[in-house]
Amino acid sequence: SSESCSVDCRRNCLGQEAMTLSVAAVAFLAGLGLARGGYECQHCQVGEGFDDMLKPQEELKPGEPASDVHVLWPTHVEVIPTTEDIGGWLPKSFHERLAAEAVNGWRNFRDDIGPNLRKNHDLRRQLSQQHAGALNDAFFHYQKRLFEAEGNFDNAMDDDFETRTPPPDANSSWPDMNALPEYNQLRKLVDRLSRRYLIRS
């Protein structure tokens, strides 16, 4: 129905889901008259607002395939300055302390945690990859494990660790980051302002 399409389009416009339409899905939408010539979602009406991002169509030679390039489910992006040095209301030390602890956590993982993992640990295998992003990839997955383990380091590093979604108010990082007042304030800001974003967009 047009109502369900509107809901789906709004969810995608907000960037809540990353979704790739399969050929079957396109055929299904076309069958409902939604893909072309039928219902048009008002949330996806961007007109020619993104045409400047595309190169002009070159003249096609006879027999060359023609195509149409357009924007599908563009995402609204909201930027909120939070510290005084960029027009916000919080002191500059807010982001400085967060950045310093993030760097400390990364160095701790690089110098102490990573090298001391057993050789067949998932994170150790990622660290041993032979590409420039191996360390950062492993650090990302280390943070993801901590988030899903509600900040419990031992559980996060366990071989039998199972991914899960923690409650919203659970610890979500390593202990020193969790203990930082600025980090807890940031989490509250993100929770509040993301809800406003959903309402506004």
N, C-alpha and C positions, 0 to 999 in steps of 0.2 A: 504494500500500500504506500501511498505518498507519505503518510505519517511515519511509517517505519523507515522509509528512505531518508526523510528529514532527520530522524534520530541518528541513523547511521552516518549520514554526511556530517552532521554536527560533531559526532564523536571523532571522525577522521579529521575534520577541520581543526579540532583542538589538539590534534597530535596525540591522542590517548592510545591509539593503536597503530602499529605499522602493518599495513595490509597489502597484499598483492592479489589482484583479481586474476583468477585463472580463466582460461578460455571458456570453461563451463559456466563460470559465474557471469561472464559477459553475455553468454548466450541466454542465461536465465533472466538477466535484467532486460535484455532485448525482447524476450518473450513477454515480459510484463509491460513493455512499452516505456521502460524507464531509461534505457541506454541512449536512445536517439529518437527524437521527435515526440516524446511523451512527457512525463513529469520532469520538471527542472527544479532542482533543489536551490532555494534562494541563498543558502549558506555558501554555495560553490560558485555564485555568480561573480566572477572577477573581471568579466569583459576582456579588454585587451591590456589589462594592467601589468601583465608579465611579458608582453611582446618584445620589450627592449632587451630581454635576456636571450632571445633567439636570434640566430643569424638569419639573414634573408634567404628565402628559398631560391636555390640556383635553378636556372632554366633546365628543364628536363629534356633529355634526348628521347626520340621516339622509342617506345618499348620499355623505358625505365619506370620502375614502380613509383607511384605518387603516394604521399602520406600527409597526415595532418598532425602537427605537434601542438599540444595544448596542456594547460595546467590541470591536474586532477587533485582535488583535496589539498589545497594550499594550507599551510599552518600559520596561525597568528603567533607572533613572538612578542612578548612583553618584556621590556628591560626596565628594571627598577633600581635606580641608584640608592644605595643604602648608607654609604659613609660620606662624611662632610667634604672630603677631598674631591668627590665627583657629584656633589649636589644633593647628597642624602642627609639624614638626620643623626646617624650614629658616628661616634668618633672614628678617626682613621685607624686607631689601634684595633678596632673590631676585625677588619680584614687582615691586618698585619699579624695578629695573634693566630688567626685561623690558618693563614698561609705558612707561618713558621711551624705550626704543629703538623700540617700536612707534609712539609718537607722533612721534618723529624721522623714522621712515620714511614715515609718512603725510604729514608736512609737506614732506619732500623731494619726494615724489610730487606734492603739490599745487602747490608753488612752483617746482620746477626741472624735474622729469622730464616731467610732464604738459604744461605750456605749451610745451615745446621739441620735442614730438613733431610729426611732419609732419601736415598737416591731414587727410589721408585714412587715418591710422593707426587701427586698430580702437579702441585705448584713447582716442585723441583724439576719435573720434566719440562714444564713451560719455561722455566729459567734457562734450561740448557738448550733451548731452540737456537738455531744459528741464524738469527736475523736481528736487526737493530732494535725492534720493539719488544724483544723477549722479556726484558726486565719489567717494562711498563705493563705488558699483558699479564704477567704473573702477579704484579702488584694489584692490578685491577681485580683479578680473581680472588686474591687474598682479602681485599676489602669486601668483595661480594660475599665471601664465606663468613666474614665477621658480621656483616649485616644480617645474614640469614641465621646466624648462631646467636643473635641478640647481644653481640659484643663479647661472647665467651670464647676466649682464645683457644683453650684446650678443645672445646667442642668443634670449633671451626677447623682446627688442624687434624681432627680425627680422620682415620682412613675410611670409616664407615659414615662419614658425614652425609646427610641427606638435605638437599635444598628444600627450603620452605619459606613462606612469607611470614615475617614476624609481626606482632601487633604494632600499631603506629607509634606507641609511646615507649617501645623497647629500646635498649641501647642498640646502637647501630654501627659502631666503629671500634677502634682499639681503645683501651682504657684511658690513655692520656687525652685523646680527642673527646671521648665521652664526658670526661671531667671538666672540659673547658666551658666556662659560662657562655662564651661567645658561640660555641657550637650548639648548645642547647637553645640559645636565643635564635640562632639561624634556623634551626628546625621549626621553631614556632612561627617564625616569619614566613617560611616557605609554606607551611600548612595553611596559614591564614591568607596569604596573598595568592596562593594557587586556587583557593576557593573563590576569591574575588575574580580571578582571571576567568574561571569557568562561567561565572555569572555575566561578566562583561562581554565575553566573546561568543 
